[in-house]
Amino acid sequence: MTNFQKRRADMVDRCIARRGVRSPLVLEAMRFVPRERFVPPDLGEFAYDDGPLPIAEGQTISQPYIVAMMTEALELDGGETVLEIGTGSGYAAAVLSRIARDVYSVERIRQLAEKSAATLASLACHNVHVLRADGTRGWPDHAPYDAIVVAAGAPQVPESLKAQLKIGGRLVIPVGADRRMQELVRVIRLGEREYATEDLADVRFVPLLGAEGWTPQGPRAPGAADGTVAEALGEL
């Protein structure tokens, strides 16, 4: 067992399982995915500390416990189709790829989308598909999804994401009127226009920018157009 493998196993036992994550699928995925491959090389020694780390473009890779907790909140049994909003480094997508049949991940920042797609490909995560686009609008081509997870804080739950959720599906997203703090909520689709929402935890994520999220300056006015992603978009 390499040093990274030992540190990964210790981190999962100490910081994830002992803190209440019980899903065997999630724990196995967390023990398998090499987080050191998703952090900047000069921060590799901190890959198995249970905290967020900076990546490119002013973004972060979430702390391992939060990734595990949010993944468990999706209540996956294995074999589902999952939409992830905010690919970032690709780490959470790699964890999801060990459980889901297909992971469709949307990232608005081109540099992050291209780098994460390359890292995921190098690790043979062939069931992860990365798109550079406005994540608040989801990825309707592959909807409906069994589960949707959002790795950025929204001022409210985007209607486009709710519409792309299967009946019975789960959407896990940080929501809050303050860009700096959010409540992690789980939305369950009960019917065509019926949803149930439950609070899970207080969290802190970078803001979700886009047509149904924040603008760089603050909340978007109702009906305002989004100009943050104006170029042609495509799958990586």
N, C-alpha and C positions, 0 to 999 in steps of 0.2 A: 504494500500500500504506500503510495507516494505521500509526501507531506501534505499536499493540497487535499488528497482524498481523506486523510485522517482528520484534517481540520474541518473539512466539509461534514463528515460524519459526526464529529463532536458538536459542530454548530447546529446541525439539525436536532440532535438529541437535547442539547442544552437550551437552545434559543427558540425552538419551534415546537417539538413534541412536549417539552415540559411546560410550555406556555398554553397548551390546550388544543393544538392542532392534532386531530385524531385520524383523519382520512389516510388509510394505507397508501392509496394512489398518490396523494400529495406528498407524503413523507418519502416515498420511493423516488418520486421525480426530483425532489429537493436533494436527495442523497446522490442522484446521478448527474445532474447538470453541473458542469464546471464553471462556477461563477467567475473564476479568475480570467476566463476567456472573454468576459463581457465588460471588464473594467479597464481603464487605461493602464498600460504596462507599469508605469511608475507607482500605481496604487495596488498592484497585485498582492502585496503583503497584507493588505487590509480586506481582501476579498471575502474572508469569512468572519469578519467582525459583523455583528448584527446591527448595521446602520446603513443609511444611504451613502452613496459616494458620487462625486461629480463626474459627469461625462461631457462630451462635446456640446457646444451650442448653449451653454448655461443650463443644461438639463441634468437629471440625476438618475442613477439606478436605485430603485427602491430597496429598503432594508429587507433581508431575506424573510423575516417573520411576516411582514406586510404582504409580500408576494404569496407566501404560503397561506396566510389567513384569507386573502381575497380569492385565491384559487379554490380553497375549501368551501368558501361561501357560494361558489357557483354550483355546488352539489353535483359534480360530475361523477358518472358511473364508469366512464370510458367509452370511447367511440362517438362522442358528440361532435358537432360542428360549432366552433367557438369564434366569436369576433372579439378582437382586442383593439382598443383605441389607445394609441400612444406606444408604439413599438419601443422607442428609446434605444437602449443598448441591445435589445432582443432577448434579455435574460428571462423575463416572465413568459415570453412566447415559447422559449425552449422548454420551460417547465410545463407549460400547457401541452406542448407537442408530445410529451410522454404519456398523456392521459387522453387527449381528444383525438378524433380521427383526422380533422383538419382544423387549422388555426389560420384565420384571415386577420392580418394585423395591419393597421393603418397608422402611418406616421406623417405628419405635416412637414417636417424638416428634412429636406433632401439628403443632407450629409448623414443624418442618423439613419434614414431609411436605407441608404445604400450600404452603409457600414454594417448595420444589423443584419441585412439580407446576406451579406458576404460571410459574416460570422456564423449565422445559422446554417448556411450551405456547407461551410467547412466542418461543421459538427454533424452533418447528414440529417439535419432536421427538415427532411424533404416534404413534410406535411404542413410546413409553415409557409404562407404566401404573404408577401409584404407589398403594400401599395402606398405610394406617396400621394396623399390627398388630405382634404379637410375631414378629420376624424369625427367631428360633430355630426356629419351627415352619414356616417357609417360606411358600409360597402354593400349597397343594395343588390348587386349582381348575384350574391351567394345567400341572400336571406331567403327564408327566416332562419335564425340561429337558435340553437338550444340554449346558448349562454352568451352573454356579452360582458366584458370587463373593461373598465376605463381607468387608465393610469394617470389621470390629471383631474384637477378639481373644477367642476362646472358650477355656474350660478344656479342652474336648474337642470333637471334631467332632459336631455335633448329629445324632442318628439320623434326625430328620425330614428334614433336608436330604439325607442320604445316600439315603433312600428315594425322594426326589423327583427323583433323577438318573437319566437314561437309562442303560441298559447301553452302555458305551463313552463315557459323558459324563465331564466333568472338573469337579471342585469345588476351588476355590482359597480357602483360609481361613487366617488367622493362629491358631495354637493354642499355648497355654502355661499352665503352672500358676501363673505369676506374672502378675498383671493388667497389669504394666508392660512386659513383654517377651514376645515370641512368636516362634515359628518359622513362617514362611509355608510351608504344605504344599499339595501338589496330590494330591487323591484321585481315582482313576480307578475307575469301576464296571466290574468285569469280568464280573459275573453277578448273579443275584438276591441272593445273600448274600456275594459275593466282591468285595473292594476292594483296590487297591494304593495305597500312599502313598509319596510322595517329598518330601524337604525341598528348599525352594527358596532361602530366605534368612532371615536374622535381621531382624525388623521390630518396630515398636512402634505399636500401635493402641489406641484407647479400648476398654474392655471391652464385650463383647457381652452385654447384659442380656436375660433372658427365661427362659422355662420350661426351656430346655435350655442355658442359658448361666450367666452370673454373676448373683447378686443384687447390689443396691447395697452390701451388707455383705461379700460374699465368695462362695465357691462354694456352689451349691445342694445340699442334702442329697438323696440318691436318693429319687425319688418325691414330693418336696415340690411343693405346688401353687404356681403363679405368680400373684401379684396385681398385677403391674406394669401390665398393660393389661386393665382390667376393663370398659371401656365397649364399646358396640356398635361394630364396625369396618366400614369400607366402602371401596370404591375411590374415589379422588379424581378 
